[in-house]
Amino acid sequence: MTSEQLADEVQRAIMACRDRVLGVGADQYDDGSGVQKFETLAPSELAAWLLEEADDLIVYAVMLRIRSAKFAAAAALLE
């Protein structure tokens, strides 16, 4: 993979993130006033939201680790 190809993959990933923000993210967080819902949360609500997001990150990281281990095991069989 060339540096240009890698940069293209990065750009595709960024565009996928952008699409997510404008799609499901807009549905969840855009209240139509030009302010995202999380910007107006009370400090205690924001703290609870942040903890939920941290929990989600942990779950996604573990799922990624599981899938990576399965991939590594399959790759080892090909060597």
HTML snippet that shows the backbone in 3Dmol.js (N, CA, C, O; Angstrom):
<script src="https://3Dmol.org/build/3Dmol-min.js"></script>
<div id="view" style="width:600px;height:400px;position:relative"></div>
<script>
const pdb = `
ATOM      1  N   MET A   1       0.849  -1.168   0.000  1.00  0.00           N
ATOM      2  CA  MET A   1       0.000   0.000   0.000  1.00  0.00           C
ATOM      3  C   MET A   1       0.897   1.234   0.000  1.00  0.00           C
ATOM      4  O   MET A   1       1.808   1.353   0.819  1.00  0.00           O
ATOM      5  N   THR A   2       0.632   2.132  -0.912  1.00  0.00           N
ATOM      6  CA  THR A   2       1.408   3.368  -0.970  1.00  0.00           C
ATOM      7  C   THR A   2       0.876   4.359   0.066  1.00  0.00           C
ATOM      8  O   THR A   2      -0.203   4.174   0.628  1.00  0.00           O
ATOM      9  N   SER A   3       1.649   5.399   0.301  1.00  0.00           N
ATOM     10  CA  SER A   3       1.199   6.451   1.221  1.00  0.00           C
ATOM     11  C   SER A   3      -0.076   7.095   0.692  1.00  0.00           C
ATOM     12  O   SER A   3      -0.969   7.432   1.470  1.00  0.00           O
ATOM     13  N   GLU A   4      -0.169   7.267  -0.608  1.00  0.00           N
ATOM     14  CA  GLU A   4      -1.378   7.855  -1.195  1.00  0.00           C
ATOM     15  C   GLU A   4      -2.591   6.952  -0.981  1.00  0.00           C
ATOM     16  O   GLU A   4      -3.680   7.435  -0.673  1.00  0.00           O
ATOM     17  N   GLN A   5      -2.405   5.650  -1.144  1.00  0.00           N
ATOM     18  CA  GLN A   5      -3.504   4.716  -0.909  1.00  0.00           C
ATOM     19  C   GLN A   5      -3.944   4.734   0.555  1.00  0.00           C
ATOM     20  O   GLN A   5      -5.136   4.689   0.861  1.00  0.00           O
ATOM     21  N   LEU A   6      -2.963   4.800   1.447  1.00  0.00           N
ATOM     22  CA  LEU A   6      -3.282   4.893   2.866  1.00  0.00           C
ATOM     23  C   LEU A   6      -4.054   6.177   3.160  1.00  0.00           C
ATOM     24  O   LEU A   6      -5.035   6.159   3.903  1.00  0.00           O
ATOM     25  N   ALA A   7      -3.614   7.282   2.581  1.00  0.00           N
ATOM     26  CA  ALA A   7      -4.307   8.562   2.767  1.00  0.00           C
ATOM     27  C   ALA A   7      -5.733   8.488   2.242  1.00  0.00           C
ATOM     28  O   ALA A   7      -6.644   9.061   2.838  1.00  0.00           O
ATOM     29  N   ASP A   8      -5.934   7.783   1.126  1.00  0.00           N
ATOM     30  CA  ASP A   8      -7.284   7.603   0.582  1.00  0.00           C
ATOM     31  C   ASP A   8      -8.164   6.819   1.544  1.00  0.00           C
ATOM     32  O   ASP A   8      -9.342   7.136   1.714  1.00  0.00           O
ATOM     33  N   GLU A   9      -7.592   5.791   2.175  1.00  0.00           N
ATOM     34  CA  GLU A   9      -8.347   5.010   3.163  1.00  0.00           C
ATOM     35  C   GLU A   9      -8.709   5.865   4.374  1.00  0.00           C
ATOM     36  O   GLU A   9      -9.812   5.763   4.910  1.00  0.00           O
ATOM     37  N   VAL A  10      -7.779   6.701   4.796  1.00  0.00           N
ATOM     38  CA  VAL A  10      -8.054   7.612   5.909  1.00  0.00           C
ATOM     39  C   VAL A  10      -9.196   8.550   5.531  1.00  0.00           C
ATOM     40  O   VAL A  10     -10.103   8.788   6.329  1.00  0.00           O
ATOM     41  N   GLN A  11      -9.148   9.075   4.319  1.00  0.00           N
ATOM     42  CA  GLN A  11     -10.202   9.979   3.860  1.00  0.00           C
ATOM     43  C   GLN A  11     -11.557   9.266   3.829  1.00  0.00           C
ATOM     44  O   GLN A  11     -12.567   9.849   4.223  1.00  0.00           O
ATOM     45  N   ARG A  12     -11.588   8.011   3.366  1.00  0.00           N
ATOM     46  CA  ARG A  12     -12.845   7.249   3.358  1.00  0.00           C
ATOM     47  C   ARG A  12     -13.377   7.067   4.779  1.00  0.00           C
ATOM     48  O   ARG A  12     -14.581   7.173   5.016  1.00  0.00           O
ATOM     49  N   ALA A  13     -12.474   6.793   5.722  1.00  0.00           N
ATOM     50  CA  ALA A  13     -12.888   6.632   7.114  1.00  0.00           C
ATOM     51  C   ALA A  13     -13.467   7.933   7.665  1.00  0.00           C
ATOM     52  O   ALA A  13     -14.486   7.922   8.355  1.00  0.00           O
ATOM     53  N   ILE A  14     -12.818   9.042   7.358  1.00  0.00           N
ATOM     54  CA  ILE A  14     -13.311  10.349   7.813  1.00  0.00           C
ATOM     55  C   ILE A  14     -14.691  10.638   7.216  1.00  0.00           C
ATOM     56  O   ILE A  14     -15.577  11.144   7.904  1.00  0.00           O
ATOM     57  N   MET A  15     -14.865  10.317   5.945  1.00  0.00           N
ATOM     58  CA  MET A  15     -16.167  10.537   5.303  1.00  0.00           C
ATOM     59  C   MET A  15     -17.246   9.651   5.935  1.00  0.00           C
ATOM     60  O   MET A  15     -18.394  10.076   6.071  1.00  0.00           O
ATOM     61  N   ALA A  16     -16.886   8.427   6.318  1.00  0.00           N
ATOM     62  CA  ALA A  16     -17.850   7.551   6.995  1.00  0.00           C
ATOM     63  C   ALA A  16     -18.249   8.150   8.345  1.00  0.00           C
ATOM     64  O   ALA A  16     -19.416   8.095   8.733  1.00  0.00           O
ATOM     65  N   CYS A  17     -17.274   8.722   9.059  1.00  0.00           N
ATOM     66  CA  CYS A  17     -17.569   9.394  10.330  1.00  0.00           C
ATOM     67  C   CYS A  17     -18.473  10.601  10.104  1.00  0.00           C
ATOM     68  O   CYS A  17     -19.418  10.827  10.860  1.00  0.00           O
ATOM     69  N   ARG A  18     -18.181  11.367   9.071  1.00  0.00           N
ATOM     70  CA  ARG A  18     -18.989  12.540   8.741  1.00  0.00           C
ATOM     71  C   ARG A  18     -20.427  12.130   8.438  1.00  0.00           C
ATOM     72  O   ARG A  18     -21.377  12.762   8.899  1.00  0.00           O
ATOM     73  N   ASP A  19     -20.569  11.058   7.654  1.00  0.00           N
ATOM     74  CA  ASP A  19     -21.910  10.568   7.318  1.00  0.00           C
ATOM     75  C   ASP A  19     -22.655  10.133   8.574  1.00  0.00           C
ATOM     76  O   ASP A  19     -23.863  10.340   8.692  1.00  0.00           O
ATOM     77  N   ARG A  20     -21.932   9.534   9.504  1.00  0.00           N
ATOM     78  CA  ARG A  20     -22.559   9.100  10.763  1.00  0.00           C
ATOM     79  C   ARG A  20     -23.023  10.306  11.579  1.00  0.00           C
ATOM     80  O   ARG A  20     -24.116  10.291  12.145  1.00  0.00           O
ATOM     81  N   VAL A  21     -22.195  11.346  11.638  1.00  0.00           N
ATOM     82  CA  VAL A  21     -22.575  12.562  12.367  1.00  0.00           C
ATOM     83  C   VAL A  21     -23.816  13.190  11.743  1.00  0.00           C
ATOM     84  O   VAL A  21     -24.713  13.641  12.456  1.00  0.00           O
ATOM     85  N   LEU A  22     -23.867  13.219  10.426  1.00  0.00           N
ATOM     86  CA  LEU A  22     -24.990  13.860   9.739  1.00  0.00           C
ATOM     87  C   LEU A  22     -26.225  12.960   9.660  1.00  0.00           C
ATOM     88  O   LEU A  22     -27.319  13.442   9.367  1.00  0.00           O
ATOM     89  N   GLY A  23     -26.063  11.666   9.916  1.00  0.00           N
ATOM     90  CA  GLY A  23     -27.182  10.726   9.875  1.00  0.00           C
ATOM     91  C   GLY A  23     -27.703  10.431  11.266  1.00  0.00           C
ATOM     92  O   GLY A  23     -28.473  11.202  11.839  1.00  0.00           O
ATOM     93  N   VAL A  24     -27.263   9.288  11.803  1.00  0.00           N
ATOM     94  CA  VAL A  24     -27.740   8.862  13.117  1.00  0.00           C
ATOM     95  C   VAL A  24     -27.375   9.867  14.206  1.00  0.00           C
ATOM     96  O   VAL A  24     -28.147  10.071  15.143  1.00  0.00           O
ATOM     97  N   GLY A  25     -26.210  10.491  14.092  1.00  0.00           N
ATOM     98  CA  GLY A  25     -25.815  11.495  15.083  1.00  0.00           C
ATOM     99  C   GLY A  25     -26.748  12.689  15.097  1.00  0.00           C
ATOM    100  O   GLY A  25     -27.110  13.194  16.160  1.00  0.00           O
ATOM    101  N   ALA A  26     -27.135  13.139  13.914  1.00  0.00           N
ATOM    102  CA  ALA A  26     -28.079  14.267  13.830  1.00  0.00           C
ATOM    103  C   ALA A  26     -29.423  13.886  14.431  1.00  0.00           C
ATOM    104  O   ALA A  26     -30.059  14.685  15.119  1.00  0.00           O
ATOM    105  N   ASP A  27     -29.851  12.645  14.162  1.00  0.00           N
ATOM    106  CA  ASP A  27     -31.122  12.184  14.729  1.00  0.00           C
ATOM    107  C   ASP A  27     -31.081  12.184  16.251  1.00  0.00           C
ATOM    108  O   ASP A  27     -32.074  12.511  16.900  1.00  0.00           O
ATOM    109  N   GLN A  28     -29.937  11.818  16.822  1.00  0.00           N
ATOM    110  CA  GLN A  28     -29.823  11.691  18.274  1.00  0.00           C
ATOM    111  C   GLN A  28     -29.475  12.997  18.982  1.00  0.00           C
ATOM    112  O   GLN A  28     -29.918  13.219  20.109  1.00  0.00           O
ATOM    113  N   TYR A  29     -28.692  13.864  18.343  1.00  0.00           N
ATOM    114  CA  TYR A  29     -28.115  14.987  19.077  1.00  0.00           C
ATOM    115  C   TYR A  29     -28.457  16.379  18.556  1.00  0.00           C
ATOM    116  O   TYR A  29     -28.243  17.362  19.266  1.00  0.00           O
ATOM    117  N   ASP A  30     -28.980  16.490  17.344  1.00  0.00           N
ATOM    118  CA  ASP A  30     -29.280  17.811  16.782  1.00  0.00           C
ATOM    119  C   ASP A  30     -30.698  18.196  17.155  1.00  0.00           C
ATOM    120  O   ASP A  30     -31.656  17.542  16.743  1.00  0.00           O
ATOM    121  N   ASP A  31     -30.833  19.260  17.938  1.00  0.00           N
ATOM    122  CA  ASP A  31     -32.175  19.668  18.356  1.00  0.00           C
ATOM    123  C   ASP A  31     -32.777  20.725  17.429  1.00  0.00           C
ATOM    124  O   ASP A  31     -33.859  21.247  17.700  1.00  0.00           O
ATOM    125  N   GLY A  32     -32.081  21.040  16.343  1.00  0.00           N
ATOM    126  CA  GLY A  32     -32.610  21.987  15.362  1.00  0.00           C
ATOM    127  C   GLY A  32     -32.312  23.435  15.659  1.00  0.00           C
ATOM    128  O   GLY A  32     -32.673  24.306  14.869  1.00  0.00           O
ATOM    129  N   SER A  33     -31.666  23.722  16.772  1.00  0.00           N
ATOM    130  CA  SER A  33     -31.392  25.109  17.151  1.00  0.00           C
ATOM    131  C   SER A  33     -29.962  25.527  16.837  1.00  0.00           C
ATOM    132  O   SER A  33     -29.564  26.656  17.122  1.00  0.00           O
ATOM    133  N   GLY A  34     -29.181  24.609  16.243  1.00  0.00           N
ATOM    134  CA  GLY A  34     -27.782  24.909  15.984  1.00  0.00           C
ATOM    135  C   GLY A  34     -26.880  24.541  17.143  1.00  0.00           C
ATOM    136  O   GLY A  34     -25.680  24.815  17.121  1.00  0.00           O
ATOM    137  N   VAL A  35     -27.460  23.923  18.150  1.00  0.00           N
ATOM    138  CA  VAL A  35     -26.709  23.477  19.325  1.00  0.00           C
ATOM    139  C   VAL A  35     -26.947  21.976  19.460  1.00  0.00           C
ATOM    140  O   VAL A  35     -28.077  21.502  19.341  1.00  0.00           O
ATOM    141  N   GLN A  36     -25.881  21.243  19.706  1.00  0.00           N
ATOM    142  CA  GLN A  36     -26.017  19.805  19.928  1.00  0.00           C
ATOM    143  C   GLN A  36     -26.585  19.566  21.329  1.00  0.00           C
ATOM    144  O   GLN A  36     -26.269  20.298  22.266  1.00  0.00           O
ATOM    145  N   LYS A  37     -27.421  18.542  21.463  1.00  0.00           N
ATOM    146  CA  LYS A  37     -28.072  18.273  22.753  1.00  0.00           C
ATOM    147  C   LYS A  37     -27.086  18.123  23.897  1.00  0.00           C
ATOM    148  O   LYS A  37     -27.354  18.570  25.012  1.00  0.00           O
ATOM    149  N   PHE A  38     -25.929  17.489  23.627  1.00  0.00           N
ATOM    150  CA  PHE A  38     -24.971  17.286  24.720  1.00  0.00           C
ATOM    151  C   PHE A  38     -24.367  18.594  25.209  1.00  0.00           C
ATOM    152  O   PHE A  38     -23.812  18.647  26.307  1.00  0.00           O
ATOM    153  N   GLU A  39     -24.471  19.656  24.401  1.00  0.00           N
ATOM    154  CA  GLU A  39     -23.920  20.952  24.811  1.00  0.00           C
ATOM    155  C   GLU A  39     -24.770  21.621  25.884  1.00  0.00           C
ATOM    156  O   GLU A  39     -24.298  22.528  26.569  1.00  0.00           O
ATOM    157  N   THR A  40     -26.002  21.191  26.035  1.00  0.00           N
ATOM    158  CA  THR A  40     -26.905  21.847  26.981  1.00  0.00           C
ATOM    159  C   THR A  40     -27.250  20.962  28.174  1.00  0.00           C
ATOM    160  O   THR A  40     -28.110  21.313  28.982  1.00  0.00           O
ATOM    161  N   LEU A  41     -26.584  19.818  28.287  1.00  0.00           N
ATOM    162  CA  LEU A  41     -26.851  18.938  29.417  1.00  0.00           C
ATOM    163  C   LEU A  41     -26.361  19.555  30.715  1.00  0.00           C
ATOM    164  O   LEU A  41     -25.355  20.264  30.746  1.00  0.00           O
ATOM    165  N   ALA A  42     -27.085  19.273  31.777  1.00  0.00           N
ATOM    166  CA  ALA A  42     -26.623  19.665  33.112  1.00  0.00           C
ATOM    167  C   ALA A  42     -25.348  18.872  33.406  1.00  0.00           C
ATOM    168  O   ALA A  42     -25.165  17.784  32.860  1.00  0.00           O
ATOM    169  N   PRO A  43     -24.475  19.391  34.248  1.00  0.00           N
ATOM    170  CA  PRO A  43     -23.228  18.685  34.547  1.00  0.00           C
ATOM    171  C   PRO A  43     -23.433  17.229  34.969  1.00  0.00           C
ATOM    172  O   PRO A  43     -22.670  16.360  34.549  1.00  0.00           O
ATOM    173  N   SER A  44     -24.438  16.949  35.783  1.00  0.00           N
ATOM    174  CA  SER A  44     -24.662  15.566  36.220  1.00  0.00           C
ATOM    175  C   SER A  44     -25.119  14.688  35.053  1.00  0.00           C
ATOM    176  O   SER A  44     -24.735  13.522  34.969  1.00  0.00           O
ATOM    177  N   GLU A  45     -25.940  15.245  34.152  1.00  0.00           N
ATOM    178  CA  GLU A  45     -26.369  14.490  32.970  1.00  0.00           C
ATOM    179  C   GLU A  45     -25.189  14.228  32.047  1.00  0.00           C
ATOM    180  O   GLU A  45     -25.051  13.132  31.503  1.00  0.00           O
ATOM    181  N   LEU A  46     -24.336  15.237  31.869  1.00  0.00           N
ATOM    182  CA  LEU A  46     -23.157  15.084  31.030  1.00  0.00           C
ATOM    183  C   LEU A  46     -22.219  14.021  31.600  1.00  0.00           C
ATOM    184  O   LEU A  46     -21.664  13.213  30.856  1.00  0.00           O
ATOM    185  N   ALA A  47     -22.046  14.025  32.914  1.00  0.00           N
ATOM    186  CA  ALA A  47     -21.188  13.028  33.554  1.00  0.00           C
ATOM    187  C   ALA A  47     -21.728  11.619  33.311  1.00  0.00           C
ATOM    188  O   ALA A  47     -20.958  10.711  32.997  1.00  0.00           O
ATOM    189  N   ALA A  48     -23.032  11.427  33.452  1.00  0.00           N
ATOM    190  CA  ALA A  48     -23.640  10.114  33.206  1.00  0.00           C
ATOM    191  C   ALA A  48     -23.470   9.720  31.740  1.00  0.00           C
ATOM    192  O   ALA A  48     -23.160   8.568  31.439  1.00  0.00           O
ATOM    193  N   TRP A  49     -23.671  10.664  30.838  1.00  0.00           N
ATOM    194  CA  TRP A  49     -23.517  10.411  29.402  1.00  0.00           C
ATOM    195  C   TRP A  49     -22.077  10.017  29.077  1.00  0.00           C
ATOM    196  O   TRP A  49     -21.845   9.084  28.308  1.00  0.00           O
ATOM    197  N   LEU A  50     -21.118  10.723  29.660  1.00  0.00           N
ATOM    198  CA  LEU A  50     -19.708  10.419  29.426  1.00  0.00           C
ATOM    199  C   LEU A  50     -19.352   9.018  29.907  1.00  0.00           C
ATOM    200  O   LEU A  50     -18.602   8.301  29.243  1.00  0.00           O
ATOM    201  N   LEU A  51     -19.887   8.627  31.060  1.00  0.00           N
ATOM    202  CA  LEU A  51     -19.629   7.280  31.567  1.00  0.00           C
ATOM    203  C   LEU A  51     -20.221   6.219  30.639  1.00  0.00           C
ATOM    204  O   LEU A  51     -19.596   5.185  30.405  1.00  0.00           O
ATOM    205  N   GLU A  52     -21.419   6.466  30.110  1.00  0.00           N
ATOM    206  CA  GLU A  52     -22.023   5.529  29.157  1.00  0.00           C
ATOM    207  C   GLU A  52     -21.178   5.425  27.893  1.00  0.00           C
ATOM    208  O   GLU A  52     -20.980   4.330  27.366  1.00  0.00           O
ATOM    209  N   GLU A  53     -20.683   6.552  27.407  1.00  0.00           N
ATOM    210  CA  GLU A  53     -19.842   6.546  26.210  1.00  0.00           C
ATOM    211  C   GLU A  53     -18.537   5.800  26.472  1.00  0.00           C
ATOM    212  O   GLU A  53     -18.059   5.068  25.605  1.00  0.00           O
ATOM    213  N   ALA A  54     -17.955   5.980  27.663  1.00  0.00           N
ATOM    214  CA  ALA A  54     -16.737   5.260  28.021  1.00  0.00           C
ATOM    215  C   ALA A  54     -17.013   3.755  28.071  1.00  0.00           C
ATOM    216  O   ALA A  54     -16.192   2.957  27.617  1.00  0.00           O
ATOM    217  N   ASP A  55     -18.164   3.368  28.620  1.00  0.00           N
ATOM    218  CA  ASP A  55     -18.540   1.949  28.638  1.00  0.00           C
ATOM    219  C   ASP A  55     -18.649   1.400  27.221  1.00  0.00           C
ATOM    220  O   ASP A  55     -18.183   0.294  26.946  1.00  0.00           O
ATOM    221  N   ASP A  56     -19.262   2.166  26.321  1.00  0.00           N
ATOM    222  CA  ASP A  56     -19.375   1.741  24.920  1.00  0.00           C
ATOM    223  C   ASP A  56     -18.000   1.557  24.294  1.00  0.00           C
ATOM    224  O   ASP A  56     -17.777   0.585  23.572  1.00  0.00           O
ATOM    225  N   LEU A  57     -17.076   2.475  24.560  1.00  0.00           N
ATOM    226  CA  LEU A  57     -15.720   2.359  24.014  1.00  0.00           C
ATOM    227  C   LEU A  57     -15.041   1.078  24.492  1.00  0.00           C
ATOM    228  O   LEU A  57     -14.356   0.403  23.723  1.00  0.00           O
ATOM    229  N   ILE A  58     -15.239   0.753  25.761  1.00  0.00           N
ATOM    230  CA  ILE A  58     -14.639  -0.465  26.303  1.00  0.00           C
ATOM    231  C   ILE A  58     -15.207  -1.691  25.600  1.00  0.00           C
ATOM    232  O   ILE A  58     -14.459  -2.590  25.217  1.00  0.00           O
ATOM    233  N   VAL A  59     -16.518  -1.731  25.431  1.00  0.00           N
ATOM    234  CA  VAL A  59     -17.151  -2.872  24.764  1.00  0.00           C
ATOM    235  C   VAL A  59     -16.653  -2.986  23.330  1.00  0.00           C
ATOM    236  O   VAL A  59     -16.329  -4.084  22.876  1.00  0.00           O
ATOM    237  N   TYR A  60     -16.587  -1.872  22.610  1.00  0.00           N
ATOM    238  CA  TYR A  60     -16.110  -1.905  21.224  1.00  0.00           C
ATOM    239  C   TYR A  60     -14.657  -2.357  21.157  1.00  0.00           C
ATOM    240  O   TYR A  60     -14.283  -3.100  20.250  1.00  0.00           O
ATOM    241  N   ALA A  61     -13.838  -1.919  22.101  1.00  0.00           N
ATOM    242  CA  ALA A  61     -12.430  -2.327  22.122  1.00  0.00           C
ATOM    243  C   ALA A  61     -12.307  -3.831  22.363  1.00  0.00           C
ATOM    244  O   ALA A  61     -11.480  -4.495  21.737  1.00  0.00           O
ATOM    245  N   VAL A  62     -13.121  -4.366  23.263  1.00  0.00           N
ATOM    246  CA  VAL A  62     -13.077  -5.809  23.529  1.00  0.00           C
ATOM    247  C   VAL A  62     -13.559  -6.586  22.309  1.00  0.00           C
ATOM    248  O   VAL A  62     -12.968  -7.606  21.955  1.00  0.00           O
ATOM    249  N   MET A  63     -14.628  -6.117  21.662  1.00  0.00           N
ATOM    250  CA  MET A  63     -15.103  -6.793  20.449  1.00  0.00           C
ATOM    251  C   MET A  63     -14.019  -6.770  19.376  1.00  0.00           C
ATOM    252  O   MET A  63     -13.816  -7.770  18.687  1.00  0.00           O
ATOM    253  N   LEU A  64     -13.327  -5.655  19.224  1.00  0.00           N
ATOM    254  CA  LEU A  64     -12.242  -5.550  18.258  1.00  0.00           C
ATOM    255  C   LEU A  64     -11.119  -6.521  18.608  1.00  0.00           C
ATOM    256  O   LEU A  64     -10.536  -7.145  17.721  1.00  0.00           O
ATOM    257  N   ARG A  65     -10.816  -6.650  19.889  1.00  0.00           N
ATOM    258  CA  ARG A  65      -9.768  -7.578  20.319  1.00  0.00           C
ATOM    259  C   ARG A  65     -10.158  -9.026  20.020  1.00  0.00           C
ATOM    260  O   ARG A  65      -9.327  -9.813  19.566  1.00  0.00           O
ATOM    261  N   ILE A  66     -11.412  -9.375  20.271  1.00  0.00           N
ATOM    262  CA  ILE A  66     -11.891 -10.729  19.989  1.00  0.00           C
ATOM    263  C   ILE A  66     -11.773 -11.040  18.506  1.00  0.00           C
ATOM    264  O   ILE A  66     -11.274 -12.096  18.119  1.00  0.00           O
ATOM    265  N   ARG A  67     -12.238 -10.110  17.681  1.00  0.00           N
ATOM    266  CA  ARG A  67     -12.191 -10.320  16.232  1.00  0.00           C
ATOM    267  C   ARG A  67     -10.742 -10.368  15.738  1.00  0.00           C
ATOM    268  O   ARG A  67     -10.422 -11.132  14.828  1.00  0.00           O
ATOM    269  N   SER A  68      -9.876  -9.562  16.331  1.00  0.00           N
ATOM    270  CA  SER A  68      -8.452  -9.580  15.958  1.00  0.00           C
ATOM    271  C   SER A  68      -7.810 -10.910  16.316  1.00  0.00           C
ATOM    272  O   SER A  68      -7.004 -11.439  15.551  1.00  0.00           O
ATOM    273  N   ALA A  69      -8.164 -11.454  17.476  1.00  0.00           N
ATOM    274  CA  ALA A  69      -7.622 -12.756  17.890  1.00  0.00           C
ATOM    275  C   ALA A  69      -8.094 -13.855  16.944  1.00  0.00           C
ATOM    276  O   ALA A  69      -7.315 -14.738  16.586  1.00  0.00           O
ATOM    277  N   LYS A  70      -9.359 -13.810  16.536  1.00  0.00           N
ATOM    278  CA  LYS A  70      -9.867 -14.797  15.581  1.00  0.00           C
ATOM    279  C   LYS A  70      -9.149 -14.670  14.242  1.00  0.00           C
ATOM    280  O   LYS A  70      -8.824 -15.671  13.602  1.00  0.00           O
ATOM    281  N   PHE A  71      -8.907 -13.439  13.829  1.00  0.00           N
ATOM    282  CA  PHE A  71      -8.183 -13.211  12.581  1.00  0.00           C
ATOM    283  C   PHE A  71      -6.754 -13.742  12.683  1.00  0.00           C
ATOM    284  O   PHE A  71      -6.252 -14.382  11.759  1.00  0.00           O
ATOM    285  N   ALA A  72      -6.107 -13.468  13.817  1.00  0.00           N
ATOM    286  CA  ALA A  72      -4.732 -13.934  14.012  1.00  0.00           C
ATOM    287  C   ALA A  72      -4.667 -15.464  13.969  1.00  0.00           C
ATOM    288  O   ALA A  72      -3.742 -16.032  13.387  1.00  0.00           O
ATOM    289  N   ALA A  73      -5.646 -16.124  14.582  1.00  0.00           N
ATOM    290  CA  ALA A  73      -5.663 -17.587  14.572  1.00  0.00           C
ATOM    291  C   ALA A  73      -5.866 -18.111  13.146  1.00  0.00           C
ATOM    292  O   ALA A  73      -5.220 -19.076  12.740  1.00  0.00           O
ATOM    293  N   ALA A  74      -6.751 -17.483  12.401  1.00  0.00           N
ATOM    294  CA  ALA A  74      -6.979 -17.908  11.019  1.00  0.00           C
ATOM    295  C   ALA A  74      -5.748 -17.639  10.159  1.00  0.00           C
ATOM    296  O   ALA A  74      -5.395 -18.457   9.309  1.00  0.00           O
ATOM    297  N   ALA A  75      -5.097 -16.509  10.371  1.00  0.00           N
ATOM    298  CA  ALA A  75      -3.908 -16.169   9.607  1.00  0.00           C
ATOM    299  C   ALA A  75      -2.774 -17.146   9.895  1.00  0.00           C
ATOM    300  O   ALA A  75      -2.002 -17.485   8.999  1.00  0.00           O
ATOM    301  N   ALA A  76      -2.672 -17.594  11.129  1.00  0.00           N
ATOM    302  CA  ALA A  76      -1.621 -18.541  11.506  1.00  0.00           C
ATOM    303  C   ALA A  76      -1.789 -19.871  10.777  1.00  0.00           C
ATOM    304  O   ALA A  76      -0.807 -20.551  10.481  1.00  0.00           O
ATOM    305  N   LEU A  77      -3.014 -20.233  10.494  1.00  0.00           N
ATOM    306  CA  LEU A  77      -3.272 -21.477   9.759  1.00  0.00           C
ATOM    307  C   LEU A  77      -2.816 -21.382   8.315  1.00  0.00           C
ATOM    308  O   LEU A  77      -2.530 -22.401   7.685  1.00  0.00           O
ATOM    309  N   LEU A  78      -2.746 -20.181   7.790  1.00  0.00           N
ATOM    310  CA  LEU A  78      -2.348 -19.976   6.389  1.00  0.00           C
ATOM    311  C   LEU A  78      -0.843 -19.939   6.210  1.00  0.00           C
ATOM    312  O   LEU A  78      -0.350 -20.016   5.084  1.00  0.00           O
ATOM    313  N   GLU A  79      -0.116 -19.824   7.291  1.00  0.00           N
ATOM    314  CA  GLU A  79       1.347 -19.720   7.194  1.00  0.00           C
ATOM    315  C   GLU A  79       1.998 -21.072   7.122  1.00  0.00           C
ATOM    316  O   GLU A  79       3.222 -21.163   7.037  1.00  0.00           O
TER     317      GLU A  79
END
`;
const viewer = $3Dmol.createViewer("view");
viewer.addModel(pdb, "pdb");
viewer.setStyle({}, {cartoon: {color: "spectrum"}});
viewer.zoomTo();
viewer.render();
</script>
